[in-house]
Each structure stands twice: as structure tokens, then as C-alpha cells.
Amino acid sequence: MLRIAVPNKGSLSGPAAEMLHEAGYRQRKDPKELVLVDPNNEVEFFFLRPRDIAVYVGSGRLDVGITGRDLLLDSHSNAEEVLALGFAGSTFRFARPEGVDVQDVKGLEGLRIATSYTGLVEQHLADHGVKATVTKLDGAVETAVQLGVADVIADVVETGTSLRNAGLEVFGDPILISDAVVIRPKGAGEDAGVDQFLRRLQGVLVARRYVLMDYDIRAEKVGAAVALTPGLESPTVSPLHTEGWVAVRAMVLRKEAQRIMDDLWSIGARAILVTNIHACRL
């Protein structure tokens, strides 16, 4: 039975549960439930603190897990990213008090940095040859400068409102662009269960990104229409009962669907329909 780690709370938890549900897996109804067995899919879910998931997966105790890229890299565990899931996106950056003259990572030499992600920050400093004192704080770190614990901080930045309220401003390049990822132990061999799990999640990702587009068009204009809707491999083209007309079906990017419909209409396509894709295997 495949053993999967799932975030039990925080910004990762809800979207992860939703994606797993779309992929056909049972999910818990009681938030206090720590282990859930899905016998029909031969899967056992373990609901863990997001920060601990990389440690458990890296130890080999669990086969696969969902966590944040930032938490994976911060853990220095023996786990690796195998699939980006496209939710819970965030940017990890340095922030300084207004008026402090630090422009980039090189300017951090000899300073004190407060963060909840010491492993990630220390690795970033080492990659740039910078020596600084890194202090670990749990929870909000915005007050660290005001209370004299640090000169600058490193933290997850979404809107930047919390930083501005604390009199801080970001500087330099982002340390990391993070989102939710699937991880597994480094060097893990082939596993049919893991492969099936990844295919299901990939199917959800494709279904979210693409829609199915159907339309009718005159046969002599198929070339121009297909140029607009090439599909993933090739569109399906079928003759209609009305002579000289064909029906075309193709997958198109959801975000481009309205523009493509306009372009198809302008070259003579009619009966243009867009349908959501609920599941797929490609």
C-alpha cells in the first residue's frame, strides 16, 4: 500500500485535499483524523505538519508527500521534488528597515538575519560567499528588527502588507520562488504505485489548464482553423452531414480560450463550444 504524506493545516492543506479528491482519492472529513486508508486505491494518507513532511519522506518511512518547495529545501532532507503542483505560490525574500543601506545579498556580510527558514537562508548565503549570523524564529519574524534581535529578516512575502506595517521593505533578488510540490526519497527506484499517483495528479493539472473546444467550419478553411487549435498532438477532424463542412475538436489552453473563439469566428467557424475537462491521461 502506497504511503503518502499530506499537509494537515495551513495554506497547503486545503488545495492539496482538493487536488487529491479530483484525482479520485478519498479525503478525510474530520480535521483531527491523522491517518486515512483508501483501500480502493491502495493508498494510506498521513496528515502531518507541512514542515515535517520532507523529513518523513526523506527518511524513507513514507513513499511520497506533498509540501512546499521552500520547506523541502529548508529541511536539507534526503528527499527531492518530482512534480510541481501550481498552488500555494510564494516568494521568499530579504527585508530591511527603511533607510538601512543594504541593496543585495552581498551587503549582508556580518549582519544578523532572523528567519523561520535557517537552512534555506544559510544555503543561499553560502552560495554567494556571504558570512552572516542567522537566527531561527518560529512564527512571525517582522518584529525581530524592532526588538533588536536582527538587522534584517528573511521571510515569505505575499502582498508585503505585513512588512510595510512593520516598517520593512524588501531588497535584492528573491531567495526562492516556491509553490506546492510532490516529493519522494532521493534515489528511490521505480514504483508502480508512485507512478500511478503522479499520473493522476498530472491529469488534474492538465484538466485545470486546458479545455476542450469543438466547432464547425468549412473544409477549405480547416488549415487556418487548425493553426489556431493545434491541440496537444493533433485535432480531431470529422465530416459533417452538410457537404463541405467539418467538425473540429481540440484541447486549448483555458486562459487562451476566449481569444481563440474570437479568432475562429473571424475565419468562419460556427457552433463553437468549450467544455471543461474533469480528468485525463496524456
Sine and cosine of phi, psi and omega as CSV:
sin_phi,cos_phi,sin_psi,cos_psi,sin_omega,cos_omega
0.00,0.00,0.75,-0.67,-0.03,-1.00
-0.95,0.32,0.73,-0.69,-0.04,-1.00
-0.94,-0.33,0.88,-0.47,-0.15,-0.99
-0.84,-0.54,0.75,-0.67,0.07,-1.00
-1.00,-0.05,0.74,-0.68,-0.03,-1.00
-0.78,-0.62,0.65,-0.76,0.04,-1.00
-0.87,0.49,0.72,-0.70,-0.04,-1.00
-1.00,-0.04,-0.17,0.99,-0.01,-1.00
-0.26,-0.96,0.06,-1.00,0.05,-1.00
1.00,0.09,-0.11,-0.99,-0.09,-1.00
-0.92,0.39,-0.31,0.95,0.02,-1.00
-0.99,0.13,-0.47,0.88,-0.21,-0.98
-0.90,0.44,-0.83,0.55,-0.06,-1.00
-0.87,0.50,-0.80,0.60,0.02,-1.00
-0.88,0.48,-0.57,0.82,0.03,-1.00
-0.91,0.42,-0.70,0.71,0.02,-1.00
-0.89,0.46,-0.65,0.76,0.01,-1.00
-0.90,0.44,-0.69,0.73,0.00,-1.00
-0.91,0.41,-0.66,0.75,0.02,-1.00
-0.90,0.43,-0.61,0.79,0.06,-1.00
-0.90,0.44,-0.69,0.72,0.04,-1.00
-0.89,0.45,-0.48,0.88,0.01,-1.00
-0.99,0.13,0.01,1.00,0.11,-0.99
0.99,-0.11,0.22,0.98,-0.03,-1.00
-0.99,-0.17,0.54,-0.84,0.13,-0.99
-0.92,0.40,0.54,-0.84,0.10,-0.99
-0.73,-0.69,0.41,-0.91,-0.11,-0.99
-0.94,0.35,0.53,-0.85,0.08,-1.00
-0.99,-0.17,-0.42,0.91,0.01,-1.00
-0.97,-0.25,0.89,-0.46,-0.03,-1.00
-0.89,0.45,-0.23,0.97,0.03,-1.00
-1.00,0.08,-0.16,0.99,-0.01,-1.00
-0.94,0.33,0.81,-0.59,-0.07,-1.00
-0.99,-0.15,-0.42,0.91,0.00,-1.00
-0.70,-0.71,0.70,-0.71,0.03,-1.00
-0.72,-0.69,0.81,-0.59,0.03,-1.00
-0.99,-0.16,0.76,-0.65,0.07,-1.00
-0.91,-0.41,1.00,0.07,-0.12,-0.99
-0.90,0.43,-0.53,0.85,-0.03,-1.00
-0.90,0.43,-0.51,0.86,0.01,-1.00
-0.96,-0.27,0.07,1.00,0.01,-1.00
0.82,0.58,0.77,0.64,-0.03,-1.00
-0.73,-0.68,0.58,-0.81,0.10,-0.99
-0.83,-0.56,0.86,-0.50,-0.03,-1.00
-0.99,-0.13,0.68,-0.73,0.07,-1.00
-0.88,-0.47,0.87,-0.49,-0.04,-1.00
-1.00,-0.05,0.93,-0.37,-0.16,-0.99
-0.79,-0.61,0.29,-0.96,0.12,-0.99
-0.87,0.49,0.75,-0.66,-0.04,-1.00
-0.78,0.62,-0.60,0.80,-0.03,-1.00
-0.93,0.36,-0.39,0.92,-0.05,-1.00
-1.00,-0.01,-0.26,0.97,-0.15,-0.99
-0.88,0.47,-0.69,0.73,-0.01,-1.00
-0.89,0.46,-0.55,0.83,0.01,-1.00
-0.92,0.39,-0.73,0.69,0.00,-1.00
-0.90,0.43,-0.70,0.71,0.00,-1.00
-0.92,0.39,-0.68,0.73,0.01,-1.00
-0.89,0.46,-0.47,0.88,0.02,-1.00
-0.97,0.26,-0.24,0.97,-0.04,-1.00
1.00,0.04,0.02,1.00,0.02,-1.00
-0.94,0.34,-0.51,0.86,0.04,-1.00
-0.86,-0.51,0.50,-0.86,-0.12,-0.99
-0.99,0.17,-0.56,0.83,-0.11,-0.99
-0.35,-0.94,0.37,-0.93,-0.01,-1.00
-0.41,-0.91,0.28,-0.96,0.08,-1.00
-0.90,-0.44,0.82,-0.57,0.01,-1.00
-0.45,-0.89,-0.11,-0.99,0.05,-1.00
-1.00,-0.02,0.54,-0.84,0.05,-1.00
-0.86,0.51,-0.61,0.79,0.01,-1.00
-0.89,0.45,-0.65,0.76,0.00,-1.00
-0.94,0.35,-0.59,0.80,0.05,-1.00
-0.88,0.48,-0.78,0.63,-0.05,-1.00
-0.93,0.36,-0.57,0.82,0.00,-1.00
-0.92,0.39,-0.50,0.87,-0.08,-1.00
-0.96,0.28,-0.42,0.91,-0.12,-0.99
0.81,0.59,0.51,0.86,-0.01,-1.00
-0.99,0.15,0.17,-0.99,-0.03,-1.00
-1.00,0.07,0.77,0.64,0.01,-1.00
-0.79,-0.61,0.36,-0.93,-0.03,-1.00
-0.65,-0.76,0.45,-0.89,0.03,-1.00
-0.97,0.25,0.71,-0.70,0.04,-1.00
-0.84,-0.54,-0.27,0.96,0.00,-1.00
-0.33,-0.94,0.81,-0.59,0.10,-1.00
-1.00,0.08,0.67,-0.74,-0.13,-0.99
-0.96,-0.26,-0.18,0.98,0.16,-0.99
0.98,0.21,0.30,0.95,0.10,-0.99
-0.73,-0.68,0.14,-0.99,-0.04,-1.00
0.83,0.55,0.67,0.74,0.01,-1.00
-0.94,0.33,0.58,-0.81,0.03,-1.00
-0.39,-0.92,0.30,-0.95,0.05,-1.00
-0.86,-0.51,0.74,-0.68,-0.01,-1.00
-0.97,-0.24,0.85,-0.53,-0.14,-0.99
-0.61,-0.79,0.31,-0.95,0.16,-0.99
-1.00,0.10,0.51,-0.86,0.08,-1.00
-0.65,-0.76,0.57,-0.82,-0.07,-1.00
-0.78,-0.62,0.32,-0.95,0.14,-0.99
-0.93,0.38,0.52,-0.85,0.04,-1.00
-0.87,0.49,0.73,-0.68,0.02,-1.00
0.99,-0.11,-0.23,0.97,0.05,-1.00
-0.98,0.18,0.78,-0.63,-0.12,-0.99
-1.00,0.03,0.97,0.26,0.14,-0.99
-0.81,-0.59,0.87,-0.50,-0.12,-0.99
-0.97,-0.24,-0.46,0.89,-0.05,-1.00
-0.42,-0.91,-0.07,-1.00,-0.09,-1.00
-0.89,0.46,-0.51,0.86,0.00,-1.00
-0.89,0.45,-0.49,0.87,-0.01,-1.00
-0.96,0.26,-0.03,1.00,0.00,-1.00
-1.00,0.06,-0.05,1.00,-0.01,-1.00
-0.80,0.60,0.84,-0.54,0.06,-1.00
0.98,0.17,-0.02,1.00,-0.03,-1.00
-1.00,0.02,0.16,-0.99,0.06,-1.00
-0.97,-0.23,0.77,-0.64,-0.05,-1.00
-0.84,-0.54,0.80,-0.61,0.06,-1.00
-0.97,-0.23,0.67,-0.74,-0.03,-1.00
-0.29,-0.96,0.33,-0.94,0.15,-0.99
-1.00,-0.05,-0.07,1.00,-0.09,-1.00
-0.85,-0.53,0.92,0.38,-0.08,-1.00
-0.90,0.44,-0.64,0.77,-0.01,-1.00
-0.88,0.47,-0.67,0.74,-0.01,-1.00
-0.92,0.38,-0.70,0.71,-0.03,-1.00
-0.93,0.38,-0.70,0.72,-0.01,-1.00
-0.88,0.47,-0.62,0.78,0.03,-1.00
-0.92,0.39,-0.65,0.76,0.01,-1.00
-0.89,0.45,-0.68,0.73,0.03,-1.00
-0.90,0.44,-0.67,0.74,0.01,-1.00
-0.89,0.46,-0.63,0.78,0.01,-1.00
-0.89,0.46,-0.43,0.90,-0.02,-1.00
-0.97,-0.26,0.14,0.99,0.05,-1.00
0.92,0.40,0.53,0.85,-0.05,-1.00
-0.95,-0.31,0.72,-0.70,0.07,-1.00
-0.95,-0.30,0.84,-0.54,0.01,-1.00
-0.51,-0.86,0.28,-0.96,0.03,-1.00
-1.00,-0.04,0.86,-0.51,-0.04,-1.00
-0.95,-0.32,0.84,-0.54,-0.01,-1.00
-0.94,-0.34,0.77,-0.64,0.00,-1.00
-1.00,0.05,0.77,-0.63,0.11,-0.99
-0.79,-0.62,0.66,-0.75,0.08,-1.00
-1.00,-0.04,0.67,-0.75,0.01,-1.00
1.00,0.09,-0.41,-0.91,-0.07,-1.00
-0.89,0.45,0.72,-0.70,0.00,-1.00
-0.92,-0.40,0.05,1.00,-0.09,-1.00
-0.88,0.48,-0.48,0.88,-0.05,-1.00
-1.00,0.05,-0.03,1.00,-0.08,-1.00
-0.87,0.50,-0.63,0.78,0.00,-1.00
-0.94,0.33,-0.71,0.70,-0.02,-1.00
-0.87,0.50,-0.57,0.82,-0.03,-1.00
-1.00,0.01,0.06,1.00,0.10,-0.99
0.99,0.16,0.22,0.98,0.00,-1.00
-0.99,0.16,-0.48,0.88,-0.08,-1.00
-0.54,-0.84,0.30,-0.95,0.09,-1.00
-1.00,0.01,-0.59,0.81,0.05,-1.00
-0.63,-0.78,0.18,-0.98,0.06,-1.00
-0.80,-0.60,0.25,-0.97,0.14,-0.99
-0.74,-0.67,0.82,-0.57,-0.11,-0.99
-0.40,-0.91,0.21,-0.98,0.09,-1.00
-0.95,0.32,0.75,-0.66,0.00,-1.00
-0.88,-0.48,0.84,-0.54,0.09,-1.00
-0.96,-0.28,-0.98,0.19,0.04,-1.00
-1.00,-0.06,-0.38,0.92,-0.04,-1.00
1.00,0.06,0.01,1.00,-0.04,-1.00
-0.89,0.46,-0.70,0.71,-0.02,-1.00
-0.88,0.48,-0.63,0.78,0.02,-1.00
-0.91,0.41,-0.72,0.69,-0.01,-1.00
-0.89,0.46,-0.62,0.78,0.03,-1.00
-0.90,0.43,-0.45,0.89,0.03,-1.00
-1.00,-0.05,0.11,0.99,0.02,-1.00
0.97,0.24,0.47,0.88,-0.03,-1.00
-0.90,-0.44,0.38,-0.92,0.06,-1.00
-0.63,-0.77,0.58,-0.81,-0.02,-1.00
-0.96,0.27,0.39,-0.92,0.05,-1.00
-0.48,-0.88,0.34,-0.94,0.03,-1.00
0.94,0.34,-0.05,-1.00,0.02,-1.00
-0.97,0.22,0.42,-0.91,0.07,-1.00
-0.86,0.52,0.61,-0.79,0.09,-1.00
-0.95,0.31,-0.63,0.78,-0.07,-1.00
-0.32,-0.95,0.64,-0.77,0.20,-0.98
-0.98,-0.20,0.87,-0.49,-0.14,-0.99
-0.87,-0.50,0.46,-0.89,0.23,-0.97
-0.43,-0.90,-0.05,-1.00,-0.02,-1.00
-0.95,0.33,0.63,-0.77,-0.02,-1.00
-0.66,-0.75,0.40,-0.92,0.18,-0.98
-1.00,-0.06,0.72,-0.70,0.00,-1.00
-0.82,-0.58,0.37,-0.93,0.12,-0.99
-0.52,-0.86,0.24,-0.97,-0.01,-1.00
-0.87,0.50,0.62,-0.78,0.06,-1.00
-0.88,0.47,0.66,-0.75,0.05,-1.00
0.96,0.26,0.16,0.99,0.01,-1.00
-0.90,0.44,0.66,-0.76,-0.02,-1.00
-0.98,0.20,-0.06,-1.00,0.02,-1.00
-0.88,0.47,0.66,-0.75,0.00,-1.00
-0.57,-0.82,0.90,-0.44,-0.06,-1.00
-0.87,0.48,-0.60,0.80,0.00,-1.00
-0.91,0.40,-0.69,0.73,0.04,-1.00
-0.91,0.41,-0.67,0.74,0.00,-1.00
-0.87,0.49,-0.67,0.74,0.02,-1.00
-0.91,0.42,-0.65,0.76,0.03,-1.00
-0.87,0.50,-0.72,0.70,0.00,-1.00
-0.92,0.40,-0.63,0.77,0.04,-1.00
-0.88,0.48,-0.65,0.76,0.01,-1.00
-0.90,0.45,-0.70,0.71,0.01,-1.00
-0.92,0.39,-0.62,0.79,0.06,-1.00
-0.89,0.46,-0.60,0.80,0.05,-1.00
-0.89,0.46,-0.64,0.77,0.05,-1.00
-0.90,0.43,-0.69,0.73,-0.01,-1.00
-0.88,0.48,-0.69,0.73,0.02,-1.00
-0.91,0.41,-0.69,0.73,0.00,-1.00
-0.88,0.48,-0.52,0.85,0.03,-1.00
-0.97,0.23,-0.50,0.87,-0.06,-1.00
-1.00,0.06,-0.48,0.88,-0.13,-0.99
-0.89,-0.45,0.38,-0.93,0.19,-0.98
-0.80,-0.61,0.28,-0.96,0.05,-1.00
-0.99,-0.15,0.80,-0.61,-0.04,-1.00
-0.90,-0.44,0.79,-0.61,0.07,-1.00
-0.88,-0.47,0.61,-0.79,0.07,-1.00
-0.33,-0.94,0.33,-0.94,0.07,-1.00
-0.95,-0.31,0.57,-0.82,0.01,-1.00
-0.39,-0.92,0.42,-0.91,0.04,-1.00
-0.92,0.39,0.57,-0.82,-0.13,-0.99
-0.85,0.52,-0.59,0.81,-0.06,-1.00
-0.95,0.31,-0.18,0.98,0.01,-1.00
-0.96,-0.28,0.15,0.99,-0.03,-1.00
-0.87,0.50,-0.65,0.76,-0.02,-1.00
-0.85,0.53,-0.71,0.70,0.02,-1.00
-0.92,0.39,-0.61,0.79,0.00,-1.00
-0.93,0.38,-0.69,0.72,-0.01,-1.00
-0.91,0.41,-0.50,0.87,0.07,-1.00
-0.89,0.45,-0.49,0.87,0.04,-1.00
-0.99,0.12,-0.49,0.87,-0.04,-1.00
-0.77,-0.64,0.94,0.33,-0.04,-1.00
-0.94,0.33,-0.27,0.96,-0.04,-1.00
0.95,0.32,-0.10,-0.99,0.01,-1.00
-0.99,0.16,-0.60,0.80,0.07,-1.00
-0.87,-0.49,-0.84,0.54,0.06,-1.00
-0.24,-0.97,0.61,-0.79,0.02,-1.00
-0.95,0.32,0.34,-0.94,0.09,-1.00
-1.00,-0.01,0.80,-0.60,0.00,-1.00
-0.85,-0.53,0.84,-0.54,-0.05,-1.00
-0.79,-0.62,0.65,-0.76,0.03,-1.00
-0.94,0.35,0.59,-0.81,0.08,-1.00
-0.99,-0.11,0.25,-0.97,0.03,-1.00
-0.89,0.46,-0.58,0.81,0.05,-1.00
-0.96,0.28,0.86,-0.51,-0.08,-1.00
-0.87,0.49,0.68,-0.73,0.05,-1.00
1.00,0.00,-0.05,1.00,0.02,-1.00
-0.90,-0.44,0.53,-0.85,0.05,-1.00
-0.74,-0.68,0.38,-0.92,0.12,-0.99
-0.96,-0.26,0.68,-0.73,-0.03,-1.00
-0.85,-0.52,0.67,-0.74,0.08,-1.00
-0.76,-0.66,0.74,-0.67,0.00,-1.00
-0.40,-0.92,0.44,-0.90,0.13,-0.99
-1.00,0.07,0.71,-0.71,0.04,-1.00
-0.74,-0.68,0.39,-0.92,0.04,-1.00
-0.89,0.45,0.74,-0.68,-0.03,-1.00
-0.83,0.56,-0.68,0.73,-0.07,-1.00
-0.93,0.36,-0.30,0.95,-0.01,-1.00
-0.98,-0.21,-0.02,1.00,-0.17,-0.98
-0.86,0.50,-0.72,0.70,-0.05,-1.00
-0.91,0.42,-0.67,0.74,0.02,-1.00
-0.90,0.44,-0.67,0.74,0.00,-1.00
-0.90,0.44,-0.64,0.77,0.04,-1.00
-0.87,0.49,-0.67,0.74,0.04,-1.00
-0.88,0.48,-0.70,0.72,-0.03,-1.00
-0.92,0.39,-0.63,0.77,0.04,-1.00
-0.90,0.44,-0.68,0.73,0.01,-1.00
-0.86,0.50,-0.64,0.77,-0.06,-1.00
-0.92,0.39,-0.38,0.92,0.03,-1.00
-0.98,-0.20,0.15,0.99,0.13,-0.99
0.95,-0.31,0.04,1.00,0.04,-1.00
-0.94,0.34,0.57,-0.83,0.03,-1.00
-0.68,-0.73,0.17,-0.98,-0.02,-1.00
0.79,0.61,0.75,0.66,-0.04,-1.00
-0.99,0.12,0.86,-0.51,-0.03,-1.00
-0.84,-0.55,0.62,-0.79,0.05,-1.00
-0.86,-0.52,0.76,-0.65,-0.06,-1.00
-0.79,-0.61,0.69,-0.73,0.08,-1.00
-0.92,0.39,0.51,-0.86,0.09,-1.00
-0.97,-0.26,0.85,-0.52,-0.06,-1.00
-1.00,-0.01,-0.44,0.90,0.03,-1.00
-0.31,-0.95,0.42,-0.91,0.02,-1.00
-0.30,-0.95,0.29,-0.96,0.18,-0.98
-0.70,-0.71,0.82,-0.57,-0.05,-1.00
-0.86,-0.51,0.00,0.00,0.00,0.00
